[in-house]
């Protein structure tokens, strides 16, 4: 899906991911995958000036892989500690908690792809 996202887009993208997982008989992964894609798309809304991204959901033999690609070259990094009163900074910590693997890959044309995998 190629999208220009807003604060309201996250809810719709979660529904699409859940729909794919039900169709693929992987509904047990829905909560983790929905939380993961929510965090990645929310980061696009917060940090990518044009708010454009591509969301790719791929069925794998043992689970699902979700990729969010944007044109912003700034690479995210997980913080080891987040102040209690901070309103942000926990997204990649949450992703790390719910995904089996995740990572960031710079795109040759600029931008990056942030991805995660959840296994059955």
Helices and strands as residue ranges (DSSP letters): E 2-4, H 9-23, G 27-29, H 30-47, E 52-60, E 63-70, H 91-98, E 101-106, E 112-119
